């Protein structure tokens, strides 16, 4: 256990925390910017209230399903050419953010589609009956009503990303999960591994608590 409180270990943990924050932060940003609009497209192209398009839905749904079907560790390797094209490298936490972003976009898109589907049909029908346009219904009714559920989707995605980021060590991405594996499995330093696991547990609990708090506040509006 003496290895836990050394200066070198503390520096390793600080660096790993920064790497995890970078990977999760970048990936979550693109999940929100790309995945939620994609989930909205999936809903709109399949909803009878708007202009459903079976072709558009099937294409977008197939893309999402294919990405979600691929185990992350394989997706990480498959996307190496794209990673190199975007970041100029295939090594490091920035490079690991590319496959993490792709996986998280597909992951949250399906969650967001379900959130939009769960919006009360009566609310949409009332907005249509009042003569509101599609854009107004999407912005003022659909997104507003689904917002608490969308925040919950983002929380679930952020927690999943922390788990996925543990595999970033394959491309030298580092992070807390990778640190736990390296110290616990390769160096047999159980104390350091337990400390990193504890940090991961606290991190996940904090994200879940903050997400639940936001959902409660939005639900009571």
Protein Blocks (a to p, Z undefined) as FASTA:
>chain_A
ZZmmgmklmmmmmmmmmmmmmmmmmmmmmmmmmmmmmmmmmmmmmcfklccdfklmmmmm
mmmmmmmmpcfklmmmmmmmmmmmmnopaedjklmmmmmmmmmmmmmmmmmmmmmmmpcf
klmmmmmmnopafklmmmmmmmmmmmmmmmmmmmmmmmmmmmmmmmmmmnongpjklmmm
mmmmmnopaklmmmmmmmmmmmmmmmmmmmmmmmmmmmmZZ
